[in-house]
């Protein structure tokens, strides 16, 4: 009879396989194509096994979102530590462009995740802390609100970039303009 820890490891491996496969399917074909039937076939488990791990597809999407937020936090931290606010802004937009389905799960799809509350998961708070740290040198009052303005402006750019509503050749220039306005060091962007 398997030990409890072996069962727990096997359960966690199944969970990770489900999430990895959902993410791959979403990145390839979009979230509308990720159904429990298709996901069950792709991971070679029955639908009841999926439901043993996740209540529904929204719960799977939320779990992918949490994974993505943890990844994004690492990306933002590295960028911020290496190049401050400008590097963070570019890293955010690059992550959104490189992982569109994960980004959609994180910040576009309906979610049960609680943002901006005391009940928010630690991963969400850690990600937001990167924005706070990036704007802190430029804040002369409410740092968290300035961080929210930065995040919301970058999010708007990310979504508009993904849906090709903005000029693709000016992605970096828009980020640079935003950063220079927020930091009070405005100068005309030089690269497109």
PAKOL-195848 format. One line per field, with one value per residue (C-alpha): residue in three letters; x, y, z. Coordinates in nm, 2 decimals, m for minus. Each point is the difference from the previous one (the first is absolute). Example, Ala and Ser with C-alpha at 12.3 -4.5 7.8 and 13.67 -1.06 7.14 Angstrom:
<rozas>
aa = c(ALA | SER)
x = c(1.23 | 0.14)
y = c(m0.45 | 0.34)
z = c(0.78 | m0.07)
</rozas>
This chain:
<rozas>
aa = c(UNK | UNK | UNK | UNK | UNK | UNK | UNK | UNK | UNK | UNK | UNK | UNK | UNK | UNK | UNK | UNK | UNK | UNK | UNK | UNK | UNK | UNK | UNK | UNK | UNK | UNK | UNK | UNK | UNK | UNK | UNK | UNK | UNK | UNK | UNK | UNK | UNK | UNK | UNK | UNK | UNK | UNK | UNK | UNK | UNK | UNK | UNK | UNK | UNK | UNK | UNK | UNK | UNK | UNK | UNK | UNK | UNK | UNK | UNK | UNK | UNK | UNK | UNK | UNK | UNK | UNK | UNK | UNK | UNK | UNK | UNK | UNK | UNK | UNK | UNK | UNK | UNK | UNK | UNK | UNK | UNK | UNK | UNK | UNK | UNK | UNK | UNK | UNK | UNK | UNK | UNK | UNK | UNK | UNK | UNK | UNK | UNK | UNK | UNK | UNK | UNK | UNK | UNK | UNK | UNK | UNK | UNK | UNK | UNK | UNK | UNK | UNK | UNK | UNK | UNK | UNK | UNK | UNK | UNK | UNK | UNK | UNK | UNK | UNK | UNK | UNK | UNK | UNK | UNK | UNK | UNK | UNK | UNK | UNK | UNK | UNK | UNK | UNK | UNK | UNK | UNK | UNK | UNK | UNK | UNK | UNK | UNK | UNK | UNK | UNK | UNK | UNK | UNK | UNK | UNK | UNK | UNK | UNK | UNK | UNK | UNK | UNK | UNK | UNK | UNK | UNK | UNK | UNK | UNK | UNK | UNK | UNK | UNK | UNK | UNK | UNK | UNK | UNK | UNK | UNK | UNK | UNK | UNK | UNK | UNK | UNK | UNK | UNK | UNK | UNK | UNK | UNK)
x = c(0.00 | 0.15 | 0.10 | m0.19 | 0.29 | 0.02 | m0.38 | 0.04 | 0.29 | m0.20 | m0.29 | 0.22 | 0.15 | m0.34 | m0.10 | 0.31 | m0.06 | m0.36 | 0.12 | 0.29 | m0.23 | m0.27 | 0.25 | 0.15 | m0.35 | m0.10 | 0.33 | m0.06 | m0.37 | m0.14 | m0.19 | m0.33 | 0.16 | 0.10 | m0.29 | 0.00 | m0.06 | 0.29 | 0.22 | m0.08 | 0.09 | 0.32 | 0.12 | m0.14 | m0.22 | m0.37 | m0.21 | m0.08 | 0.38 | 0.01 | m0.29 | 0.18 | 0.27 | m0.20 | m0.36 | m0.04 | 0.18 | 0.00 | 0.19 | 0.26 | 0.03 | 0.05 | 0.27 | 0.18 | m0.04 | 0.16 | 0.29 | 0.04 | m0.01 | 0.28 | 0.20 | m0.08 | 0.11 | 0.34 | 0.03 | m0.10 | 0.24 | 0.29 | m0.07 | m0.06 | 0.32 | 0.20 | m0.15 | m0.26 | m0.34 | 0.08 | 0.12 | m0.31 | m0.23 | 0.16 | 0.01 | m0.37 | m0.09 | 0.24 | m0.15 | m0.35 | 0.11 | 0.19 | m0.28 | m0.33 | m0.22 | 0.16 | m0.03 | m0.37 | m0.05 | 0.18 | m0.16 | m0.28 | m0.22 | m0.25 | 0.15 | m0.08 | 0.34 | m0.02 | 0.22 | 0.08 | m0.15 | 0.14 | m0.12 | 0.21 | 0.23 | 0.36 | 0.11 | m0.22 | 0.14 | 0.36 | m0.07 | m0.15 | 0.29 | 0.23 | m0.20 | 0.01 | 0.37 | 0.05 | m0.20 | 0.11 | 0.29 | m0.25 | m0.29 | m0.07 | m0.30 | m0.21 | 0.25 | m0.26 | m0.23 | 0.29 | 0.09 | m0.37 | 0.02 | 0.32 | m0.14 | m0.33 | 0.17 | 0.23 | m0.30 | m0.18 | 0.30 | 0.04 | m0.36 | 0.00 | 0.33 | m0.14 | m0.31 | 0.21 | m0.19 | 0.32 | 0.30 | 0.22 | 0.31 | m0.05 | m0.03 | 0.32 | m0.06 | m0.33 | 0.15 | 0.29 | m0.25 | m0.20 | 0.30 | 0.14 | m0.33 | m0.04 | 0.36 | m0.01 | 0.29 | m0.19 | 0.19 | m0.11 | 0.05 | 0.28 | m0.06 | m0.31)
y = c(0.00 | 0.34 | 0.23 | 0.33 | 0.20 | m0.21 | 0.06 | 0.37 | 0.02 | m0.19 | 0.23 | 0.31 | m0.14 | m0.05 | 0.35 | 0.15 | m0.21 | 0.13 | 0.36 | m0.03 | m0.16 | 0.26 | 0.28 | m0.16 | m0.04 | 0.35 | 0.14 | m0.20 | 0.03 | 0.25 | m0.05 | m0.07 | m0.32 | m0.12 | m0.22 | m0.28 | m0.25 | 0.12 | 0.04 | m0.35 | m0.15 | 0.19 | m0.11 | m0.35 | 0.02 | m0.02 | 0.32 | m0.11 | m0.01 | 0.37 | 0.08 | m0.17 | 0.27 | 0.30 | 0.10 | 0.12 | 0.17 | 0.33 | m0.16 | m0.13 | 0.34 | 0.16 | m0.26 | 0.09 | 0.36 | m0.05 | m0.18 | 0.28 | 0.26 | m0.17 | m0.01 | 0.36 | 0.10 | m0.16 | 0.17 | 0.34 | m0.03 | m0.09 | 0.29 | 0.25 | m0.09 | 0.01 | 0.31 | 0.17 | 0.12 | 0.00 | m0.36 | m0.11 | 0.17 | m0.17 | m0.34 | 0.02 | 0.07 | m0.27 | m0.26 | 0.09 | m0.03 | m0.33 | m0.17 | 0.14 | m0.28 | 0.00 | 0.38 | m0.03 | m0.25 | 0.24 | 0.33 | m0.03 | m0.31 | 0.00 | m0.13 | m0.10 | 0.14 | 0.29 | 0.30 | 0.30 | m0.13 | m0.14 | m0.34 | 0.02 | m0.30 | 0.06 | m0.03 | 0.29 | 0.21 | m0.08 | 0.10 | 0.33 | 0.06 | 0.01 | 0.29 | 0.18 | m0.04 | 0.12 | 0.33 | 0.06 | 0.23 | 0.22 | 0.01 | 0.31 | m0.14 | m0.30 | m0.26 | m0.27 | 0.21 | 0.10 | m0.37 | m0.07 | 0.27 | m0.15 | m0.35 | 0.10 | 0.20 | m0.29 | m0.24 | 0.23 | 0.00 | m0.38 | m0.07 | 0.26 | m0.14 | m0.35 | 0.10 | 0.21 | 0.31 | 0.20 | 0.04 | m0.30 | 0.20 | 0.24 | m0.25 | 0.10 | 0.37 | m0.02 | m0.17 | 0.25 | 0.29 | m0.14 | m0.05 | 0.34 | 0.17 | m0.20 | 0.06 | 0.37 | m0.04 | 0.05 | 0.00 | m0.10 | m0.37 | m0.08 | m0.36 | m0.16)
z = c(0.00 | m0.10 | 0.28 | 0.05 | m0.12 | m0.32 | m0.06 | 0.07 | m0.25 | m0.26 | 0.06 | m0.03 | m0.32 | m0.15 | 0.10 | m0.16 | m0.32 | m0.02 | 0.04 | m0.24 | m0.26 | 0.05 | m0.04 | m0.32 | m0.15 | 0.09 | m0.15 | m0.32 | m0.05 | 0.26 | 0.32 | m0.18 | m0.14 | 0.35 | 0.10 | 0.27 | m0.28 | m0.21 | 0.31 | 0.13 | m0.34 | m0.01 | 0.34 | m0.04 | 0.31 | 0.04 | 0.05 | 0.36 | 0.07 | m0.12 | 0.23 | 0.29 | m0.04 | m0.12 | 0.05 | m0.36 | m0.29 | 0.18 | 0.29 | m0.25 | m0.16 | 0.35 | 0.08 | m0.32 | 0.09 | 0.33 | m0.16 | m0.26 | 0.27 | 0.19 | m0.32 | m0.08 | 0.35 | m0.06 | m0.34 | 0.15 | 0.30 | m0.22 | m0.24 | 0.27 | 0.18 | m0.32 | m0.16 | 0.22 | m0.12 | m0.37 | 0.00 | 0.21 | m0.25 | m0.30 | 0.18 | 0.08 | m0.36 | m0.12 | 0.23 | m0.12 | m0.36 | 0.05 | 0.21 | m0.14 | 0.14 | 0.34 | 0.01 | m0.10 | 0.29 | 0.24 | m0.09 | m0.26 | 0.06 | 0.28 | 0.31 | 0.36 | 0.11 | 0.23 | m0.11 | 0.22 | 0.32 | 0.32 | m0.12 | m0.32 | m0.05 | 0.09 | m0.36 | m0.10 | 0.28 | m0.10 | m0.36 | 0.11 | 0.23 | m0.30 | m0.14 | 0.33 | 0.03 | m0.36 | 0.05 | 0.36 | m0.10 | m0.19 | 0.23 | 0.20 | 0.18 | m0.05 | m0.14 | m0.04 | m0.21 | m0.23 | m0.02 | m0.10 | m0.27 | m0.14 | 0.00 | m0.15 | m0.27 | m0.09 | 0.01 | m0.25 | m0.22 | 0.02 | m0.09 | m0.28 | m0.13 | 0.00 | m0.19 | m0.25 | 0.09 | 0.02 | m0.23 | 0.05 | m0.09 | 0.30 | 0.29 | 0.16 | m0.06 | 0.18 | 0.30 | 0.01 | m0.02 | 0.29 | 0.21 | m0.07 | 0.08 | 0.33 | 0.10 | m0.09 | m0.24 | m0.32 | m0.32 | m0.35 | m0.06 | m0.25 | m0.10 | m0.16)
</rozas>
